[in-house]
Amino acid sequence: MNLFRSEEHVRRWLDGRPPGATIPVTTLAALAEAWWSDRLSPDWRPRTAAESQAILDGLGLTGASWRLPGT
Amino acid sequence: MDAVDLTLRNNTYTLLVRLGRGPTAAELATETGMAETAVQAGWKRLHEQHAIVLGSDDEIRMANPFSAVPTSHRVEAAGRSWYANCAWDAFGVCAALDADGHIETTCPDCGEQLVVEVRDGRPDDESLVFHSLVDAGHWWDDIVFT
């Protein structure tokens, strides 16, 4: 899970391997906020798979690349 | 996750942030009054629940988004330097700390250093892209590779 200069850099790096998911860094930042912002809260509780999937879905991260097990 | 493991998990994160690095089982034992063996046993349960990730030495390897070992994803935030497990986690360090941050990482293709300033959760360079090679269904098959 890495940042790249551009999609062209991703394609070159893959060198023919099947691609995973590529998203804009702005979406990544929003995902990180939604996913990690409660991590140090004393009220933190483990999320269910459905709750985690809802975060992904809510950011438009759909399709096989973003489908969690058990959802 | 039961109350004992939840408390151990929260204490682990609290001490990690206070120390600025992964705490050892001995440090957690001192901090909490638990026996070191009880900390280690609890950490193994948390590892199995994907709440933390232990290394081969049974010490903390990841307390996501934080990495207890050096990585190529470095974050300056809240007056400290941190390692993140991946680019997603680099932004996650800022989110978890509720702080602006300065991320330094490297484009795996060209090797160029990428520097991102995060302000109010937003990156200053919006031209970059993120790639996840592993599908979500397999993230935990090998979380270190992921």
Backbone of each chain as ProteinMPNN parsed JSONL, in Angstrom:
{"seq_chain_A": "MNLFRSEEHVRRWLDGRPPGATIPVTTLAALAEAWWSDRLSPDWRPRTAAESQAILDGLGLTGASWRLPGT", "coords_chain_A": {"N_chain_A": [[0.85, -1.188, 0.0], [1.026, 1.812, -1.184], [2.102, 5.216, -1.871], [2.173, 6.837, -5.021], [3.791, 8.717, -7.613], [2.151, 9.197, -9.819], [-0.567, 7.803, -11.813], [0.642, 6.72, -14.025], [3.11, 6.002, -13.028], [2.316, 3.951, -11.334], [1.431, 2.03, -13.191], [3.809, 1.471, -14.531], [5.346, 0.439, -12.459], [3.901, -1.849, -11.826], [4.462, -3.489, -13.97], [3.226, -5.322, -15.713], [1.975, -7.01, -13.923], [-1.178, -8.031, -12.456], [-3.282, -5.283, -11.733], [-4.078, -3.767, -8.535], [-6.058, -1.794, -6.519], [-6.387, 1.592, -7.354], [-6.45, 4.824, -6.078], [-7.269, 8.339, -5.692], [-5.083, 10.499, -3.785], [-6.476, 12.179, -2.152], [-8.831, 10.831, -1.6], [-7.728, 8.721, -0.214], [-6.831, 10.084, 2.078], [-9.257, 10.836, 3.215], [-10.282, 8.311, 3.71], [-8.44, 7.367, 5.592], [-8.971, 9.072, 7.719], [-11.598, 8.341, 8.365], [-11.184, 5.7, 9.022], [-9.19, 5.475, 10.996], [-9.446, 7.44, 12.971], [-10.559, 7.012, 15.468], [-8.813, 5.506, 16.877], [-7.208, 5.95, 19.127], [-8.964, 6.525, 21.053], [-10.415, 6.238, 24.302], [-12.816, 5.025, 24.256], [-12.754, 3.254, 22.221], [-13.814, 0.529, 20.252], [-13.706, -2.723, 18.78], [-14.427, -2.769, 15.31], [-17.151, -4.192, 13.491], [-17.064, -6.385, 10.621], [-18.982, -5.55, 8.835], [-19.366, -2.89, 9.592], [-16.872, -1.809, 8.955], [-16.895, -2.282, 6.224], [-18.921, -0.558, 5.512], [-17.706, 1.913, 5.817], [-15.866, 1.876, 3.711], [-17.618, 1.581, 1.528], [-19.035, 3.948, 1.79], [-17.262, 5.814, 0.9], [-17.201, 5.361, -1.702], [-15.661, 3.244, -2.385], [-15.821, 0.557, -3.857], [-16.473, -2.708, -5.288], [-14.483, -5.631, -6.155], [-11.89, -5.282, -5.178], [-12.206, -3.921, -2.846], [-13.747, -5.398, -1.133], [-14.455, -6.706, 1.898], [-13.664, -9.654, 3.849], [-16.365, -11.755, 4.807], [-18.421, -10.013, 4.358]], "CA_chain_A": [[0.0, 0.0, 0.0], [2.012, 2.877, -1.354], [1.824, 6.403, -2.673], [2.932, 6.933, -6.266], [3.78, 10.056, -8.21], [1.001, 9.295, -10.719], [-1.042, 6.497, -12.284], [1.652, 6.201, -14.948], [4.133, 5.343, -12.195], [1.73, 2.686, -10.866], [1.458, 1.081, -14.318], [5.2, 1.064, -14.798], [5.785, -0.376, -11.328], [3.239, -3.157, -11.894], [5.251, -4.25, -14.943], [2.446, -6.428, -16.25], [1.198, -7.727, -12.898], [-2.557, -7.536, -12.355], [-3.363, -4.149, -10.799], [-5.033, -3.772, -7.435], [-6.919, -0.612, -6.543], [-5.712, 2.889, -7.349], [-7.379, 5.9, -5.716], [-6.587, 9.624, -5.457], [-4.59, 10.683, -2.418], [-7.517, 12.86, -1.371], [-9.719, 9.763, -1.108], [-6.965, 8.014, 0.818], [-6.836, 10.887, 3.304], [-10.602, 10.713, 3.794], [-10.38, 6.94, 4.215], [-7.636, 7.276, 6.814], [-9.702, 9.781, 8.777], [-12.748, 7.531, 8.768], [-10.767, 4.366, 9.49], [-8.241, 5.478, 12.108], [-9.535, 8.578, 13.892], [-10.987, 6.59, 16.81], [-7.889, 4.45, 17.314], [-6.646, 6.24, 20.451], [-10.05, 6.876, 21.966], [-10.672, 5.24, 25.359], [-14.089, 4.356, 23.95], [-12.586, 2.426, 21.02], [-14.27, -0.861, 20.239], [-13.461, -3.309, 17.452], [-15.535, -2.653, 14.357], [-17.539, -5.403, 12.775], [-16.721, -6.334, 9.195], [-20.015, -4.747, 8.151], [-19.092, -1.475, 9.859], [-15.701, -1.425, 8.15], [-17.319, -2.246, 4.816], [-19.731, 0.647, 5.32], [-16.778, 3.037, 5.618], [-15.357, 1.78, 2.333], [-18.723, 1.856, 0.603], [-19.401, 5.357, 1.897], [-16.297, 6.622, 0.149], [-17.251, 4.918, -3.097], [-14.651, 2.203, -2.603], [-16.614, -0.644, -4.08], [-15.848, -3.665, -6.192], [-13.781, -6.767, -5.526], [-10.673, -4.845, -4.484], [-12.543, -3.318, -1.557], [-14.746, -6.232, -0.466], [-13.859, -7.365, 3.064], [-14.184, -10.994, 4.129], [-17.524, -11.835, 5.693], [-19.429, -8.962, 4.092]], "C_chain_A": [[0.887, 1.239, 0.0], [1.439, 4.089, -2.073], [2.715, 6.372, -3.903], [2.81, 8.349, -6.807], [2.548, 10.242, -9.092], [0.562, 7.888, -11.104], [-0.049, 5.885, -13.273], [2.755, 5.464, -14.161], [3.607, 4.007, -11.658], [1.831, 1.641, -11.969], [2.866, 0.569, -14.571], [5.701, 0.127, -13.695], [5.168, -1.774, -11.373], [3.932, -4.072, -12.901], [4.499, -5.5, -15.408], [1.669, -7.23, -15.225], [-0.246, -7.207, -12.888], [-2.633, -6.38, -11.36], [-4.327, -4.422, -9.668], [-5.934, -2.57, -7.586], [-6.069, 0.645, -6.491], [-6.752, 3.966, -7.059], [-6.595, 7.199, -5.542], [-6.149, 9.755, -4.003], [-5.624, 11.387, -1.538], [-8.525, 11.848, -0.806], [-9.018, 8.969, -0.012], [-7.0, 8.772, 2.139], [-8.196, 10.793, 4.0], [-10.8, 9.322, 4.389], [-9.623, 6.795, 5.538], [-8.361, 7.944, 7.981], [-10.857, 8.915, 9.292], [-12.315, 6.236, 9.456], [-10.018, 4.424, 10.818], [-8.516, 6.518, 13.185], [-9.948, 8.181, 15.306], [-9.948, 5.707, 17.498], [-7.327, 4.683, 18.712], [-7.725, 6.621, 21.46], [-10.196, 5.813, 23.053], [-11.966, 4.481, 25.116], [-13.985, 3.447, 22.727], [-13.141, 1.02, 21.238], [-13.969, -1.429, 18.859], [-14.682, -3.123, 16.558], [-15.902, -4.039, 13.827], [-17.094, -5.255, 11.321], [-17.725, -5.459, 8.441], [-19.779, -3.252, 8.373], [-17.89, -0.985, 9.047], [-16.081, -1.327, 6.675], [-18.122, -0.985, 4.534], [-18.848, 1.878, 5.134], [-16.272, 3.04, 4.182], [-16.45, 2.163, 1.336], [-19.069, 3.346, 0.6], [-18.473, 6.288, 1.157], [-16.254, 6.204, -1.318], [-16.215, 3.861, -3.426], [-15.371, 0.863, -2.679], [-15.895, -1.546, -5.069], [-14.998, -4.658, -5.429], [-12.564, -6.327, -4.721], [-10.956, -4.353, -3.075], [-13.572, -4.135, -0.783], [-14.065, -7.012, 0.655], [-14.432, -8.759, 3.251], [-15.39, -10.912, 5.06], [-18.541, -10.742, 5.47], [-20.162, -9.263, 2.793]], "O_chain_A": [[1.419, 1.653, 1.03], [0.437, 4.003, -2.782], [3.865, 5.938, -3.841], [1.863, 9.075, -6.504], [1.962, 11.324, -9.113], [1.224, 6.906, -10.771], [0.082, 4.663, -13.344], [3.256, 4.428, -14.599], [4.364, 3.044, -11.54], [2.258, 0.511, -11.729], [3.078, -0.622, -14.796], [6.393, -0.854, -13.968], [5.812, -2.758, -11.01], [3.984, -5.287, -12.709], [5.067, -6.589, -15.486], [0.809, -8.034, -15.582], [-0.496, -6.065, -13.273], [-2.103, -6.487, -10.254], [-5.27, -5.201, -9.809], [-6.51, -2.346, -8.651], [-5.146, 0.751, -5.684], [-7.799, 4.022, -7.703], [-5.394, 7.169, -5.276], [-6.77, 9.189, -3.104], [-5.638, 11.205, -0.321], [-9.005, 11.995, 0.318], [-9.629, 8.593, 0.988], [-7.179, 8.172, 3.198], [-8.27, 10.684, 5.224], [-11.413, 9.173, 5.447], [-10.115, 6.175, 6.481], [-8.357, 7.428, 9.098], [-11.059, 8.78, 10.499], [-12.994, 5.741, 10.356], [-10.178, 3.546, 11.666], [-7.87, 6.483, 14.232], [-9.711, 8.936, 16.249], [-10.194, 5.212, 18.598], [-7.003, 3.725, 19.414], [-7.42, 6.995, 22.592], [-10.11, 4.619, 22.764], [-12.19, 3.42, 25.699], [-14.993, 2.93, 22.246], [-12.947, 0.417, 22.293], [-13.976, -0.693, 17.872], [-15.821, -3.298, 16.993], [-15.059, -4.931, 13.734], [-16.791, -4.157, 10.854], [-17.358, -4.723, 7.525], [-19.967, -2.446, 7.462], [-17.901, 0.127, 8.519], [-15.65, -0.416, 5.967], [-18.023, -0.408, 3.451], [-19.199, 2.785, 4.379], [-16.253, 4.079, 3.522], [-16.231, 2.962, 0.426], [-19.356, 3.928, -0.446], [-18.84, 7.415, 0.825], [-15.387, 6.638, -2.077], [-15.921, 3.607, -4.594], [-15.503, 0.146, -1.688], [-14.848, -1.192, -5.612], [-14.815, -4.544, -4.217], [-12.243, -6.931, -3.698], [-10.076, -4.36, -2.214], [-14.206, -3.612, 0.134], [-13.214, -7.866, 0.405], [-15.567, -9.019, 2.852], [-15.423, -10.098, 5.982], [-19.435, -10.551, 6.294], [-21.044, -8.504, 2.392]]}, "seq_chain_B": "MDAVDLTLRNNTYTLLVRLGRGPTAAELATETGMAETAVQAGWKRLHEQHAIVLGSDDEIRMANPFSAVPTSHRVEAAGRSWYANCAWDAFGVCAALDADGHIETTCPDCGEQLVVEVRDGRPDDESLVFHSLVDAGHWWDDIVFT", "coords_chain_B": {"N_chain_B": [[-14.064, -9.159, 21.829], [-12.871, -9.258, 25.076], [-13.226, -7.51, 28.277], [-10.784, -7.434, 29.651], [-8.841, -7.827, 27.64], [-9.439, -5.644, 26.047], [-8.755, -3.509, 27.717], [-6.004, -3.997, 27.996], [-5.243, -3.66, 25.352], [-5.904, -0.926, 24.975], [-4.187, 0.236, 26.863], [-1.762, -0.476, 25.733], [-1.706, 1.031, 23.349], [-1.832, 3.594, 24.465], [0.591, 3.738, 25.876], [2.392, 3.409, 23.786], [2.026, 5.793, 22.361], [2.819, 7.608, 24.278], [5.492, 6.929, 24.667], [6.436, 7.115, 22.104], [7.199, 5.026, 20.551], [7.083, 1.45, 20.018], [5.958, -0.22, 22.866], [7.601, -2.493, 25.123], [6.826, -5.828, 26.289], [7.618, -6.034, 28.915], [7.647, -3.36, 29.716], [4.928, -2.75, 29.493], [3.964, -4.427, 31.455], [5.062, -3.282, 33.756], [3.786, -0.833, 33.623], [1.08, -1.463, 33.92], [0.833, -3.2, 36.024], [0.375, -5.792, 35.529], [1.394, -9.251, 35.211], [4.294, -10.027, 33.313], [4.08, -12.264, 31.706], [1.344, -12.447, 31.468], [0.768, -10.171, 30.003], [2.042, -10.867, 27.6], [0.531, -13.112, 26.883], [-1.966, -11.925, 26.572], [-1.402, -10.145, 24.488], [-0.988, -11.987, 22.453], [-3.566, -12.95, 22.097], [-4.786, -10.581, 21.225], [-3.379, -10.204, 18.882], [-4.307, -12.374, 17.403], [-6.848, -11.498, 17.015], [-6.479, -9.478, 15.271], [-6.016, -6.984, 16.357], [-3.626, -5.962, 17.149], [-0.288, -6.43, 15.854], [2.049, -8.891, 16.239], [5.606, -9.391, 16.204], [8.095, -11.814, 15.147], [9.467, -12.115, 17.439], [7.623, -11.944, 19.377], [7.12, -9.427, 20.332], [5.662, -6.094, 19.974], [4.895, -5.438, 16.656], [3.236, -4.065, 14.91], [0.927, -1.576, 15.757], [-1.591, -0.738, 14.497], [-2.465, 2.436, 13.218], [0.257, 2.674, 13.592], [3.705, 1.806, 13.28], [5.986, -0.301, 14.878], [8.459, -0.782, 14.064], [11.121, 0.46, 11.956], [10.091, 1.914, 8.863], [9.451, 2.714, 5.375], [7.716, 4.762, 5.474], [7.332, 7.633, 6.903], [6.329, 9.802, 9.497], [5.881, 13.038, 10.71], [4.417, 14.326, 13.454], [2.396, 15.839, 15.971], [4.561, 16.705, 17.441], [6.44, 14.692, 17.321], [8.312, 12.013, 15.78], [7.19, 9.382, 13.754], [6.743, 5.976, 12.671], [4.872, 4.571, 10.044], [2.832, 1.84, 8.86], [2.201, 1.697, 6.197], [1.249, 3.658, 3.302], [-1.405, 4.385, 3.625], [-1.667, 4.082, 6.392], [0.102, 6.071, 7.154], [-1.279, 8.466, 6.759], [-3.17, 7.757, 8.555], [-1.861, 7.884, 11.016], [-1.77, 10.635, 11.486], [-4.525, 11.058, 11.631], [-5.246, 9.451, 13.825], [-3.844, 10.685, 15.877], [-5.068, 13.061, 15.798], [-3.964, 15.299, 14.553], [-2.149, 17.708, 12.578], [0.249, 16.898, 10.023], [3.434, 15.782, 8.658], [4.367, 13.972, 6.035], [6.687, 11.648, 4.863], [7.586, 9.67, 2.221], [8.254, 7.17, -0.303], [8.101, 6.937, -3.809], [7.413, 3.859, -5.173], [7.995, 3.219, -7.795], [9.736, 5.139, -9.122], [11.455, 5.837, -7.158], [11.575, 8.337, -6.15], [11.473, 10.737, -3.537], [8.526, 11.397, -1.786], [6.775, 14.011, -0.44], [4.374, 14.998, 1.792], [2.265, 17.366, 3.116], [-0.029, 17.383, 5.695], [-2.946, 18.918, 6.451], [-5.55, 19.659, 8.545], [-6.536, 17.161, 7.919], [-6.264, 16.975, 5.192], [-4.334, 16.451, 2.216], [-1.562, 18.359, 0.948], [-0.573, 18.055, -1.601], [-2.35, 17.133, -4.188], [-2.03, 15.591, -6.364], [-0.983, 13.108, -6.205], [-1.249, 9.478, -6.16], [-2.714, 6.55, -4.712], [-1.956, 3.162, -4.329], [-3.183, -0.073, -3.826], [-2.056, -3.207, -3.842], [-3.008, -5.636, -2.979], [-6.093, -7.267, -2.659], [-8.917, -6.361, -0.579], [-10.084, -8.564, 0.608], [-7.986, -10.172, 1.172], [-6.196, -8.88, 2.794], [-5.345, -9.549, 5.376], [-4.123, -11.939, 5.033], [-1.39, -11.899, 4.804], [-0.266, -9.602, 6.539], [1.958, -8.014, 6.827], [3.145, -8.024, 4.285], [0.989, -6.911, 2.863]], "CA_chain_B": [[-12.912, -8.816, 22.681], [-13.381, -9.071, 26.43], [-12.8, -6.272, 28.932], [-9.355, -7.524, 29.992], [-8.06, -7.599, 26.422], [-9.683, -4.273, 25.599], [-7.936, -2.643, 28.567], [-4.606, -4.197, 27.598], [-5.09, -3.022, 24.03], [-5.896, 0.532, 25.157], [-2.948, 0.593, 27.557], [-0.663, -0.625, 24.776], [-1.707, 2.213, 22.487], [-1.513, 4.778, 25.277], [2.028, 3.755, 26.164], [3.087, 3.627, 22.512], [1.993, 7.226, 22.037], [3.615, 8.329, 25.279], [6.916, 6.642, 24.446], [6.828, 7.399, 20.725], [7.702, 3.765, 19.979], [6.365, 0.292, 20.525], [6.384, -0.627, 24.21], [7.901, -3.913, 25.318], [5.925, -6.493, 27.238], [8.091, -5.695, 30.26], [7.189, -1.993, 30.011], [3.483, -2.819, 29.729], [3.768, -5.062, 32.755], [5.36, -2.257, 34.76], [2.767, 0.218, 33.512], [-0.264, -1.907, 34.286], [0.829, -4.077, 37.187], [0.15, -7.175, 35.095], [2.589, -10.067, 35.028], [4.769, -9.945, 31.923], [3.522, -13.404, 30.969], [-0.06, -12.134, 31.183], [0.805, -9.223, 28.882], [2.378, -11.616, 26.385], [-0.618, -13.951, 26.518], [-2.997, -11.017, 26.069], [-0.978, -9.673, 23.164], [-1.223, -13.053, 21.454], [-5.011, -12.949, 21.786], [-5.053, -9.381, 20.419], [-2.802, -10.487, 17.561], [-5.225, -13.279, 16.702], [-8.053, -10.721, 16.671], [-6.023, -8.414, 14.377], [-6.03, -5.695, 17.059], [-2.216, -5.585, 17.043], [0.474, -7.446, 15.124], [3.308, -9.218, 16.905], [6.695, -9.885, 15.386], [8.54, -13.179, 15.456], [9.984, -12.096, 18.809], [6.439, -11.765, 20.226], [6.952, -8.025, 20.732], [4.78, -5.36, 19.069], [5.398, -5.071, 15.326], [2.304, -3.036, 14.448], [-0.306, -1.208, 16.443], [-2.035, 0.063, 13.348], [-1.632, 2.666, 12.042], [1.658, 2.872, 13.96], [4.634, 0.693, 13.149], [7.007, -0.3, 15.929], [9.761, -0.974, 13.404], [11.299, 1.459, 10.899], [9.528, 1.637, 7.539], [9.689, 3.803, 4.427], [6.614, 5.723, 5.626], [7.67, 8.361, 8.121], [5.368, 10.877, 9.772], [6.124, 13.982, 11.8], [3.113, 14.817, 13.931], [2.253, 15.993, 17.428], [5.862, 16.944, 18.066], [7.261, 13.489, 17.324], [8.464, 11.283, 14.531], [6.554, 8.061, 13.848], [6.72, 5.143, 11.487], [3.584, 3.968, 9.702], [3.003, 0.557, 8.172], [1.979, 1.867, 4.759], [0.836, 5.036, 3.02], [-2.719, 4.577, 4.276], [-1.409, 4.273, 7.813], [0.787, 7.353, 7.376], [-2.373, 9.416, 6.991], [-3.852, 7.287, 9.756], [-1.16, 8.395, 12.202], [-2.288, 12.001, 11.701], [-5.936, 10.952, 12.04], [-5.322, 8.903, 15.181], [-3.33, 11.693, 16.812], [-5.868, 14.271, 15.579], [-2.924, 16.316, 14.392], [-1.554, 17.915, 11.272], [1.468, 16.106, 9.937], [4.37, 15.875, 7.54], [4.619, 12.585, 5.647], [7.748, 11.397, 3.884], [7.595, 8.304, 1.739], [8.985, 7.041, -1.56], [7.371, 6.308, -4.918], [8.101, 2.588, -5.444], [8.395, 3.127, -9.201], [10.898, 5.95, -9.523], [12.332, 6.047, -6.014], [11.549, 9.743, -5.738], [10.841, 10.997, -2.244], [7.255, 12.112, -1.828], [6.541, 14.714, 0.819], [2.991, 15.467, 1.855], [1.834, 18.061, 4.33], [-1.438, 17.114, 5.988], [-3.548, 19.988, 7.257], [-6.98, 19.378, 8.741], [-6.87, 15.887, 7.283], [-6.16, 17.017, 3.727], [-2.964, 16.535, 1.706], [-1.306, 19.577, 0.172], [-0.316, 17.663, -2.982], [-3.479, 16.277, -4.544], [-1.741, 14.915, -7.632], [-0.473, 11.765, -5.942], [-2.24, 8.41, -6.124], [-2.453, 5.441, -3.783], [-2.254, 1.861, -4.93], [-3.179, -1.263, -2.97], [-1.893, -4.364, -4.73], [-3.736, -6.781, -2.422], [-7.524, -7.025, -2.447], [-9.323, -6.294, 0.832], [-10.387, -9.908, 1.086], [-6.748, -10.888, 1.498], [-5.265, -8.0, 3.519], [-4.793, -10.176, 6.587], [-3.417, -13.201, 4.731], [-0.002, -11.572, 5.154], [-0.46, -8.163, 6.757], [3.228, -7.307, 6.625], [3.256, -7.805, 2.839], [-0.068, -5.981, 2.467]], "C_chain_B": [[-13.425, -8.553, 24.098], [-12.726, -7.84, 27.081], [-11.31, -6.282, 29.267], [-8.503, -7.214, 28.764], [-8.238, -6.174, 25.895], [-8.837, -3.291, 26.409], [-6.457, -2.774, 28.209], [-4.323, -3.52, 26.266], [-5.002, -1.499, 24.184], [-4.623, 0.987, 25.864], [-1.735, 0.491, 26.629], [-0.572, 0.601, 23.872], [-1.311, 3.471, 23.268], [-0.009, 4.866, 25.529], [2.845, 3.971, 24.89], [3.145, 5.126, 22.184], [2.845, 8.019, 23.025], [5.11, 8.151, 25.025], [7.385, 7.068, 23.053], [7.432, 6.188, 20.04], [6.887, 2.62, 20.578], [6.851, -0.078, 21.916], [6.716, -2.119, 24.24], [6.881, -4.512, 26.289], [6.328, -6.153, 28.674], [7.616, -4.295, 30.661], [5.685, -1.981, 30.277], [3.19, -3.428, 31.093], [4.001, -4.06, 33.872], [4.25, -1.211, 34.791], [1.438, -0.204, 34.129], [-0.313, -2.72, 35.576], [0.528, -5.524, 36.834], [1.474, -7.926, 35.104], [2.997, -9.999, 33.55], [4.197, -11.097, 31.087], [2.058, -13.163, 30.6], [-0.158, -11.129, 30.032], [1.061, -9.988, 27.587], [1.213, -12.484, 25.917], [-1.75, -13.097, 25.949], [-2.66, -10.489, 24.693], [-1.212, -10.733, 22.095], [-2.706, -13.122, 21.09], [-5.362, -11.744, 20.913], [-4.511, -9.546, 19.006], [-3.756, -11.364, 16.749], [-6.503, -12.564, 16.273], [-7.73, -9.546, 15.738], [-6.084, -7.038, 15.033], [-4.625, -5.107, 17.16], [-1.541, -6.667, 16.205], [1.795, -7.65, 15.852], [4.349, -9.658, 15.882], [7.094, -11.284, 15.807], [9.129, -13.275, 16.863], [8.873, -11.902, 19.844], [6.333, -10.37, 20.835], [6.086, -7.328, 19.669], [5.509, -5.063, 17.758], [4.546, -3.932, 14.752], [1.233, -2.816, 15.509], [-0.93, -0.21, 15.476], [-2.773, 1.32, 13.794], [-0.132, 2.801, 12.342], [2.466, 1.605, 13.686], [5.674, 0.809, 14.254], [8.394, -0.556, 15.347], [9.89, 0.065, 12.298], [10.717, 0.989, 9.561], [9.875, 2.808, 6.622], [8.575, 4.847, 4.473], [6.795, 6.431, 6.967], [6.728, 9.558, 8.277], [5.891, 11.738, 10.916], [4.768, 14.548, 12.212], [3.122, 14.881, 15.442], [3.61, 16.06, 18.116], [6.794, 15.753, 18.088], [7.392, 12.934, 15.917], [7.947, 9.863, 14.731], [6.834, 7.286, 12.575], [5.307, 4.594, 11.306], [3.835, 2.709, 8.883], [2.889, 0.662, 6.668], [1.525, 3.314, 4.563], [-0.517, 5.349, 3.663], [-2.509, 4.879, 5.762], [-0.679, 5.584, 8.108], [-0.25, 8.455, 7.606], [-3.129, 9.045, 8.276], [-3.188, 7.754, 11.034], [-1.653, 9.808, 12.523], [-3.729, 11.943, 12.213], [-6.039, 10.463, 13.481], [-4.88, 9.926, 16.222], [-4.154, 12.978, 16.769], [-4.938, 15.473, 15.433], [-2.595, 16.508, 12.91], [-0.243, 17.136, 11.219], [2.257, 16.348, 8.673], [4.768, 14.437, 7.211], [5.754, 12.545, 4.635], [7.699, 9.928, 3.512], [8.281, 8.3, 0.375], [8.094, 6.398, -2.606], [8.097, 5.009, -5.272], [8.584, 2.457, -6.879], [9.709, 3.846, -9.456], [11.869, 6.188, -8.363], [12.381, 7.47, -5.52], [10.893, 9.881, -4.368], [9.565, 11.803, -2.449], [7.014, 12.716, -0.453], [5.137, 15.297, 0.782], [2.765, 16.157, 3.192], [0.343, 17.793, 4.515], [-1.948, 18.208, 6.921], [-5.047, 19.742, 7.336], [-7.403, 18.146, 7.953], [-6.712, 15.858, 5.785], [-4.703, 17.145, 3.297], [-2.759, 17.802, 0.887], [-1.033, 19.262, -1.304], [-1.389, 16.662, -3.396], [-3.24, 15.51, -5.832], [-1.314, 13.46, -7.426], [-1.612, 10.742, -5.972], [-1.758, 7.319, -5.172], [-2.811, 4.151, -4.486], [-2.154, 0.771, -3.881], [-3.147, -2.489, -3.868], [-2.777, -5.525, -4.292], [-5.204, -6.395, -2.218], [-7.877, -7.097, -0.961], [-9.604, -7.676, 1.422], [-9.159, -10.678, 1.537], [-5.747, -10.035, 2.285], [-4.574, -8.732, 4.666], [-4.16, -11.539, 6.313], [-1.944, -13.065, 5.108], [0.048, -10.059, 5.324], [0.848, -7.391, 6.573], [3.437, -7.035, 5.139], [2.232, -6.781, 2.375], [0.373, -4.551, 2.724]], "O_chain_B": [[-14.311, -7.721, 24.295], [-11.816, -7.225, 26.525], [-10.648, -5.248, 29.175], [-7.556, -6.43, 28.84], [-7.302, -5.578, 25.363], [-8.269, -2.351, 25.853], [-5.744, -1.774, 28.128], [-3.284, -2.885, 26.086], [-4.131, -0.861, 23.593], [-4.044, 2.012, 25.501], [-0.797, 1.281, 26.734], [0.512, 1.143, 23.657], [-0.547, 4.303, 22.778], [0.588, 5.936, 25.409], [3.876, 4.643, 24.919], [4.186, 5.647, 21.784], [3.51, 8.984, 22.649], [5.892, 9.094, 25.149], [8.565, 7.345, 22.84], [8.12, 6.335, 19.029], [6.11, 2.806, 21.515], [8.055, -0.235, 22.121], [6.167, -2.902, 23.465], [6.177, -3.798, 27.004], [5.47, -6.004, 29.545], [7.229, -4.071, 31.808], [5.218, -1.285, 31.178], [2.278, -2.994, 31.796], [3.227, -3.996, 34.827], [3.832, -0.764, 35.859], [0.759, 0.593, 34.777], [-1.384, -2.906, 36.155], [0.436, -6.381, 37.713], [2.542, -7.321, 35.016], [2.149, -9.924, 32.66], [3.872, -10.923, 29.913], [1.59, -13.616, 29.556], [-1.053, -11.221, 29.192], [0.369, -9.775, 26.591], [0.938, -12.584, 24.721], [-2.408, -13.479, 24.981], [-3.53, -10.394, 23.827], [-1.589, -10.415, 20.967], [-3.061, -13.326, 19.929], [-6.144, -11.867, 19.97], [-5.119, -9.077, 18.045], [-3.981, -11.124, 15.563], [-7.157, -12.956, 15.306], [-8.597, -8.722, 15.448], [-6.193, -6.029, 14.336], [-4.461, -3.89, 17.245], [-2.147, -7.689, 15.887], [2.56, -6.707, 16.054], [4.02, -10.221, 14.838], [6.501, -11.865, 16.715], [9.275, -14.367, 17.412], [9.143, -11.719, 21.032], [5.544, -10.154, 21.754], [5.813, -7.892, 18.609], [6.605, -4.503, 17.76], [5.066, -2.97, 14.188], [0.704, -3.769, 16.082], [-0.8, 1.004, 15.635], [-3.628, 1.249, 14.676], [0.66, 3.022, 11.426], [1.973, 0.487, 13.841], [6.179, 1.897, 14.529], [9.387, -0.544, 16.074], [8.88, 0.51, 11.753], [10.84, -0.177, 9.187], [10.513, 3.772, 7.045], [8.503, 5.718, 3.606], [6.454, 5.896, 8.021], [6.384, 10.229, 7.304], [6.293, 11.225, 11.96], [4.069, 15.169, 11.411], [3.774, 14.077, 16.109], [3.791, 15.545, 19.219], [7.815, 15.77, 18.775], [6.679, 13.335, 14.997], [8.227, 9.224, 15.744], [7.127, 7.867, 11.53], [4.64, 4.209, 12.267], [4.901, 2.534, 8.293], [3.414, -0.18, 5.939], [1.428, 4.088, 5.515], [-0.733, 6.446, 4.177], [-3.099, 5.811, 6.31], [-0.827, 6.145, 9.193], [-0.12, 9.268, 8.521], [-3.653, 9.909, 8.98], [-3.865, 7.997, 12.033], [-1.918, 10.136, 13.679], [-4.104, 12.689, 13.117], [-6.823, 10.995, 14.266], [-5.461, 10.024, 17.303], [-3.969, 13.872, 17.595], [-5.1, 16.503, 16.087], [-2.743, 15.592, 12.101], [0.305, 16.76, 12.256], [1.807, 17.026, 7.749], [5.425, 13.768, 8.01], [5.774, 13.314, 3.673], [7.764, 9.052, 4.374], [8.826, 9.318, -0.05], [7.404, 5.42, -2.319], [9.273, 5.044, -5.633], [9.488, 1.669, -7.157], [10.672, 3.253, -9.941], [12.977, 6.684, -8.568], [13.125, 7.793, -4.594], [9.89, 9.228, -4.076], [9.545, 12.776, -3.202], [7.044, 12.021, 0.563], [4.769, 16.005, -0.156], [3.04, 15.599, 4.254], [-0.445, 17.962, 3.584], [-1.444, 18.392, 8.028], [-5.725, 19.632, 6.314], [-8.497, 18.1, 7.391], [-6.99, 14.839, 5.153], [-3.925, 17.859, 3.93], [-3.677, 18.265, 0.21], [-1.242, 20.117, -2.165], [-1.346, 15.494, -3.009], [-4.146, 14.849, -6.339], [-1.29, 12.677, -8.376], [-2.783, 11.094, -5.829], [-0.569, 7.193, -4.878], [-3.84, 4.056, -5.156], [-1.174, 0.692, -3.14], [-4.114, -2.77, -4.575], [-3.243, -6.306, -5.122], [-5.51, -5.334, -1.674], [-7.225, -7.798, -0.187], [-9.377, -7.909, 2.61], [-9.27, -11.709, 2.2], [-4.586, -10.417, 2.43], [-3.378, -8.559, 4.898], [-3.713, -12.217, 7.238], [-1.336, -13.986, 5.654], [0.359, -9.325, 4.386], [0.822, -6.219, 6.197], [3.858, -5.941, 4.765], [2.552, -5.888, 1.591], [-0.38, -3.615, 2.456]]}, "name": "protein", "num_of_chains": 2, "seq": "MNLFRSEEHVRRWLDGRPPGATIPVTTLAALAEAWWSDRLSPDWRPRTAAESQAILDGLGLTGASWRLPGTMDAVDLTLRNNTYTLLVRLGRGPTAAELATETGMAETAVQAGWKRLHEQHAIVLGSDDEIRMANPFSAVPTSHRVEAAGRSWYANCAWDAFGVCAALDADGHIETTCPDCGEQLVVEVRDGRPDDESLVFHSLVDAGHWWDDIVFT"}
